[in-house]
Amino acid sequence: MLPGFRILPGYFDRAAQERLLDEIRAVVSAAPLFLPRMPGTGKPFSVRMSNCGPLGWVADADGYRYQPTHPVTGAPWPPIPGLLRDAWHDLCPQAPDPQACLVNYYSAEARLGLHQDRDEETFDAPVLSVSLGATAVFRIGGTTRRAPTRSLRLGSGDVVVLGGEARLAFHGIDRIVKGTSELVTDDGRINLTLRRVGP
């Protein structure tokens, strides 16, 4: 495993998960989930998305990018919930404040192929990822697509940090483990990814 990769099982206890889920429901009420599409092909993702924070990540025919407004409503993104900002300050104390929090909703059939988080202007700050709901089979490799990979299970309340050499590690979600969600209905999983976009 690359230096800078950390997994913190059960970082958020059940009570904190419930509070965080309520806050994310409020985020999605203000900034509804949308279906991103692959640049070039227009093929839809299997994961629906929203964002909170000053910037939000979007994908469409024009490419991958960060922008300050929702691609459908045109409204600014809502603020990042306090529980997430507190986790960032606890686990990434040397990093500037996060500028974006991507909200990914996985249905029981959703997947996310191996990819790097590299649409940011700087890779100095870690990426922090929070899991809520169904268990996911998470795959992580090295900084090249051909590097060996390892699969791990991420449960509700777990947090992953990709920093240092692991900041540009290829990673993805192979599958959602059915029957494992006691928090999100219909075997759903919510992933919250905090990033610093600029210097």
N, C-alpha and C positions, 0 to 999 in steps of 0.2 A: 504494500500500500504506500502511496506517495506521502512524503512528509507534508504535514499541514492538513491532512484529512482527519477529521474527528467525528465520531458518532456518540451522541449523548442519549442513551435510551431513557425514556420516561422523564425527560427534562421538564415537560409540562405535566403535572398530575391531572387527575380527572376533573377536579373543580376548575383548574386553570384552562383545560381544554374546552370545557363548557362555556366559560367566559369568553374565550377566544373565538369559539364558533359563533356566539351571539354577535361579537364585534364584526366578524367576517360577513355574517348575514346582513348587517347594516351596510357594510361596504358594497356588497353585491346589489342591495336594494338601490343604492345611489348610482352604482356603476355596473349595470347588468352584465352577466356573462355573455361573451361573444365567441364566435367560432373563427379562429385565425386560419389563414390559408397559406400554403407553401408558395413562395415567390416563383414565378415562372410557370409552374404547372397549375396553380390555383387549387391544388388538392387540399381539402380541409383536414385539419388536425383531428385526432380522435379525442383530444382534450379541449374542453371549453375554458376560457380565460377571462379574467378581469385584472385590475391593478389598483393599488392605492399608493399614495405618496406623491411627491411633486412630479414624477415622471412615471410613465407606464410603457411596458414593452408590448409591441404589436407586430403582427406578421400578415402581410397581404401581397398583392401583385407588385407593389412598389418595393418590397424587401422587408428585412428585419430592422427595427429601429425603436428608439424611445421617443415618446412625445408626451406633452403635458395634458392632453385631452383624450377622452374616450373616442374610439374610431366610429362609433355609431351615433351616440348622443351629442358629441361635441363638447360635453361638459368636462370641467377639470376633475381629475381623480380625487377621491376622498382621502383624508389623512391616514397615515399608517397607525394602526391601533397601538395604544400604550404598552400592552403586554409584549408586542413584537419589538418595539423600540427598547424596552427594558432588557429583553433577551439579547439583542444586538450589543447593547452597552456592556452586558455581563460577559458575553462570549467573544466579542471583538473589541476590547477596550481601547486598543490603539488606533482603531479605524475611525474616520469621520462618519457622521450620521448617514444612514442609508437614504438613498434618493428614490428608490423604487421597491415595491413589493408586488411581485407577480402572484396572482391567485389562480391556481390551476385546479379545475374540478375534473376528476377522473370518475367516469362511470365504471361499472364492473368490467366492461370490455375494453376500456381505454388503454393505450400504450404510449410510450414516448421513446423514440429511438435514441441511440447513442449520439451525444452532441457535446460541444463545449459551450460554456457561457463566455462569449467573446465579442458581444456587440457593445461593450462598454468602452469608454475612452481610456480607462485605466484599469489595471488588474491588481493594483496594490492592496485593496481591501478584500477581505474574504467574501465568499457567498455563504449565506446562512439559510438553511432550508428546514421548514417545520412540517411535520406530517400530522394530519387529523383524519380520523375515520379508519377505513379498511387498511389492512396491512398490504404493503407493496413489496414486490421483489425488485430491489434497486441494484443496478449493475454499475460498477465503476472500474475504470481502466487507467491508462496512463495518458500522457499528453499527445500521443499519436493514436490514430484509429486502430492500428494493428497491434498495439500493446496488449498484453494479457489482461483479462478482466476478472472481476470477482463479484459474486452476487451476495447480497445481504438482504435481510428482511427489515423493513421499517414499519414500526407500529405506531399507533396513535399516541401523540405526545413526544415522539422521538425528534431529535434535532441533529442535523448534519451540518458540519462546517467544512467548506473547501477553501483553504488558505495556503499560502506559501506555494510550494511546487504543485500542490493539488488544486490550486485555483483554476487551472486550465485542463483538469482531468476530464476525459470523456466519461459521460455518465448518462443513464437513462432508466426508464421504468419498463421492465419486461412484462409484468402483469400485476393485476390486482388479485389478491387472495380472497375468494368469495367466502362469505359467512363470517368475516372477521371484524365487521364494523359494529360497534355498540354506540357510536356517537353520531355518525352520518347515515341517513336512511338509504335503502336500496344498495347496500354494499359500496356506497360512494367513498371517495377519498379526496381530501382537499390538501393541496400542497402550497405552502406559502414560502416564496423565495425572495429574500431581501438582498439587494445589491446596491453598491455605490457605482454610479454611472460615470461621473466626471472626477477630476483631480480634487 
